[in-house]
Amino acid sequence: MISYNDVLKVSKLYKDKQFDEVFSYITERIPSKNIIDFFKKCKAEKFVKTNDCIKLDVSKKELIIYEDNFLKNLPCDTEGIYHIDNYKIIIGYPNINSMLTASCIKQIQYKDIILNVNPDNYSHIPLSLIKKCTSYIETYLDKLNDTYVYHVNDEFCSRFSYNMAIIINIIYLCFVHDYESLIQQQLLLMQQYHFTYQDFNNLSINSINDYTRVINVKLNKNDGATK
């Protein structure tokens, strides 16, 4: 779960334009098998209720993006086995924590020797072998690039491209809120309603917003009763 304090942290980093730190923080908080798994988990964190949405200002209009419109056409997570020279190679979608195409290579087997590929041993893969995998890797990247960040209709849509800027934009859409508003909400709940800082580590932003709505309803009823 991404907690309220996580959202607060990443919103502050984004506000300060520390985009590399935004990426590192969220990818550490959301462990994933690969980029497909990561995006699915981000989407699940953002869209908890059926009416959850993302609101954007586009062409002086408010654009509302619901779950079905977000990360549209994201491919299913698949892997394939390819025989290249004397190697048996498993190839799939890239890892989220590396922008290297080598991360699409998941496993290399030569006779009885198996190498499970990870960021620590990318450098052990011969460049000549990576080049021979290129056409297979591009198949996965092409499918990934058929995704839309959002697609409301043909006029209001944004295509995905496999690069860091767009991945950070997706993180922004899922997790970044107005930092000052978050701080004010947190201080109010701590000062007047006995929330602790630890509570914000254990509760999501949706849960905190639910508490805030209940408090506001109660305050409005009390105001009405005193008039």
C-alpha distance (Angstrom), angle and dihedral (degrees) to the residues before:
residue distance angle dihedral
M1 . . .
I2 3.78 . .
S3 3.79 104.1 .
Y4 3.78 130.2 -148.1
N5 3.80 89.4 -104.0
D6 3.80 89.6 51.7
V7 3.80 89.7 54.8
L8 3.80 89.5 46.7
K9 3.80 91.1 51.5
V10 3.79 96.3 47.2
S11 3.82 91.7 44.1
K12 3.81 89.8 54.7
L13 3.81 91.6 48.1
Y14 3.79 91.0 49.6
K15 3.81 91.7 46.6
D16 3.81 88.2 53.9
K17 3.83 90.4 48.5
Q18 3.80 92.4 -117.7
F19 3.77 91.8 145.3
D20 3.81 97.4 161.0
E21 3.80 88.8 54.6
V22 3.82 90.4 48.4
F23 3.80 88.9 55.3
S24 3.80 94.4 45.5
Y25 3.79 93.8 46.8
I26 3.79 96.5 51.2
T27 3.80 95.8 41.6
E28 3.81 88.9 52.4
R29 3.80 91.5 48.9
I30 3.81 92.0 47.7
P31 3.83 108.9 46.5
S32 3.78 110.2 -162.0
K33 3.78 142.6 178.6
N34 3.81 93.0 -131.1
I35 3.80 142.8 -31.9
I36 3.83 93.4 -68.9
D37 3.79 91.7 53.3
F38 3.81 90.6 46.0
F39 3.81 93.6 52.4
K40 3.80 92.1 47.4
K41 3.80 90.5 52.7
C42 3.81 91.9 47.4
K43 3.80 90.0 51.2
A44 3.81 91.9 48.6
E45 3.82 90.1 51.7
K46 3.80 92.5 50.1
F47 3.79 100.3 43.4
V48 3.79 107.0 48.5
K49 3.80 99.5 140.8
T50 3.80 127.3 42.5
N51 3.80 92.1 -113.5
D52 3.82 96.1 48.0
C53 3.79 112.3 122.8
I54 3.78 146.5 161.0
K55 3.79 117.7 -116.8
L56 3.80 121.3 -153.7
D57 3.78 134.0 176.7
V58 3.80 105.9 -127.1
S59 3.80 123.4 169.5
K60 3.82 90.1 -15.0
K61 3.80 90.4 -55.4
E62 3.78 132.1 105.0
L63 3.78 110.1 -112.5
I64 3.81 115.0 -159.7
I65 3.79 116.8 -155.7
Y66 3.79 118.0 -165.0
E67 3.77 127.5 -167.6
D68 3.81 94.7 -91.0
N69 3.81 90.4 54.1
F70 3.80 96.0 49.5
L71 3.81 122.6 89.9
K72 3.76 87.3 -4.6
N73 3.82 117.6 -169.2
L74 3.79 91.8 16.5
P75 3.81 102.4 167.6
C76 3.79 124.7 -119.8
D77 3.77 115.2 -99.7
T78 3.80 107.1 -99.8
E79 3.78 137.7 157.8
G80 3.79 131.7 -161.5
I81 3.79 135.9 -154.8
Y82 3.80 115.7 -129.9
H83 3.81 129.1 -174.5
I84 3.79 110.8 -143.1
D85 3.79 118.8 172.5
N86 3.81 103.7 -44.5
Y87 3.80 94.5 -27.0
K88 3.80 131.6 99.3
I89 3.79 106.5 -148.6
I90 3.81 130.6 -171.6
I91 3.81 112.7 -150.4
G92 3.81 128.6 -175.6
Y93 3.78 142.8 140.0
P94 3.83 119.0 -35.0
N95 3.78 124.2 -95.1
I96 3.79 115.8 -104.0
N97 3.81 94.0 -129.6
S98 3.78 94.8 59.0
M99 3.78 132.1 51.5
L100 3.80 89.9 -162.0
T101 3.78 117.0 116.8
A102 3.80 86.4 -140.9
S103 3.81 87.3 74.5
C104 3.81 87.2 72.2
I105 3.80 86.7 69.7
K106 3.80 105.8 84.4
Q107 3.78 104.0 172.9
I108 3.79 138.9 5.8
Q109 3.79 122.5 -161.3
Y110 3.77 125.1 -170.2
K111 3.81 112.5 178.9
D112 3.81 103.8 -53.3
I113 3.80 95.3 -18.7
I114 3.82 115.7 100.0
L115 3.80 124.8 -170.5
N116 3.81 115.9 -166.2
V117 3.78 101.7 -154.8
N118 3.81 120.4 -131.6
P119 3.82 136.6 152.9
D120 3.80 91.0 -86.1
N121 3.79 94.4 60.5
Y122 3.83 105.0 33.2
S123 3.78 87.6 108.3
H124 3.81 89.6 60.5
I125 3.82 91.5 66.0
P126 3.81 110.4 94.6
L127 3.79 111.6 -117.5
S128 3.79 89.7 -133.0
L129 3.82 89.7 59.0
I130 3.81 92.4 48.5
K131 3.80 89.1 52.8
K132 3.80 90.4 53.1
C133 3.82 88.6 52.6
T134 3.82 92.9 50.9
S135 3.81 98.3 97.3
Y136 3.81 91.4 50.1
I137 3.81 92.4 46.0
E138 3.80 90.7 50.1
T139 3.81 89.5 57.1
Y140 3.80 89.4 62.9
L141 3.79 94.3 42.2
D142 3.83 90.8 49.9
K143 3.81 90.6 53.4
L144 3.79 90.0 47.4
N145 3.81 91.2 50.6
D146 3.81 90.0 54.2
T147 3.80 86.5 72.0
Y148 3.79 122.2 103.4
V149 3.79 120.0 -139.7
Y150 3.78 82.1 -145.5
H151 3.77 134.2 -13.8
V152 3.79 118.6 -171.8
N153 3.79 93.6 155.5
D154 3.79 137.7 -34.7
E155 3.81 90.8 -77.2
F156 3.78 98.1 46.6
C157 3.77 108.2 44.9
S158 3.77 140.1 110.8
R159 3.78 122.9 -153.0
F160 3.77 123.8 -138.3
S161 3.78 122.5 -122.5
Y162 3.78 124.4 -176.7
N163 3.79 101.2 -108.3
M164 3.78 137.4 110.6
A165 3.83 96.7 -109.6
I166 3.80 93.1 59.0
I167 3.80 93.3 43.7
I168 3.81 89.2 53.6
N169 3.81 89.0 48.4
I170 3.82 89.4 55.4
I171 3.81 89.3 50.3
Y172 3.80 88.2 50.0
L173 3.80 92.6 52.0
C174 3.80 91.6 49.3
F175 3.78 103.3 40.7
V176 3.80 116.1 11.1
H177 3.81 119.0 99.1
D178 3.78 134.3 166.5
Y179 3.78 102.8 -66.7
E180 3.81 97.6 -151.6
S181 3.80 92.0 51.1
L182 3.79 90.9 50.6
I183 3.81 91.9 51.4
Q184 3.81 92.0 48.5
Q185 3.80 91.9 49.4
Q186 3.80 91.6 48.6
L187 3.80 94.2 48.4
L188 3.79 92.0 48.2
L189 3.80 92.9 52.6
M190 3.81 92.5 45.2
Q191 3.80 96.3 45.7
Q192 3.78 100.6 40.4
Y193 3.79 106.9 21.7
H194 3.83 103.2 36.7
F195 3.79 97.8 -114.2
T196 3.80 113.0 157.5
Y197 3.77 127.3 -142.5
Q198 3.80 88.4 -111.6
D199 3.81 89.9 58.2
F200 3.79 88.2 65.0
N201 3.81 89.5 54.8
N202 3.79 90.2 55.1
L203 3.81 100.6 42.4
S204 3.79 131.0 65.7
I205 3.78 123.2 -128.4
N206 3.81 88.8 -107.2
S207 3.80 90.6 56.8
I208 3.80 92.6 47.9
N209 3.80 90.7 48.5
D210 3.81 88.8 51.5
Y211 3.81 90.2 53.5
T212 3.80 90.3 48.1
R213 3.80 91.9 51.3
V214 3.81 91.8 50.6
I215 3.81 90.7 49.3
N216 3.81 91.4 49.5
V217 3.81 91.8 49.5
K218 3.80 89.9 50.7
L219 3.81 92.4 47.9
N220 3.81 91.7 49.4
K221 3.81 90.8 51.0
N222 3.80 90.8 49.6
D223 3.81 90.8 48.7
G224 3.80 90.1 51.1
A225 3.80 92.5 49.3
T226 3.82 92.9 53.4
K227 3.82 94.0 52.3
